[in-house]
Amino acid sequence: MIFNGRPLWPPKWHASLVPSKVPTGEEGTLVRVLPFDISPPFCFWIVAEFDGAEFTTLLSFEDEDLYKLIIEVFSQHIGKPLRDLGSADIGL
């Protein structure tokens, strides 16, 4: 996944509340997928848990169909390790 010439995965994480050890790449568990309607780009936040804290990152897409497909795939992975998303078949 690439947006504006930069890879989206693995994501760069940001601490949600209290600064702590920030995960790198695919560490942690997917907690939430939070889409919002801005078009284009089509964006959504993902929230992951790592080492007892929550972290967020924003994913943006220029293509609406890909955006919808990725949200569907991510939503099916809530509660699962992020590394599973890296190897998920997204049907392209």
Secondary structure, DSSP 8 states (H G I E B T S, - for coil): -EETTEE-SS-B-EESSS-----BTT-SEEEEEEEE--SSSEEEEEEEEETTEEEEEEEEES-HHHHHHHHHHHHTTTTSBHHHHHT-----
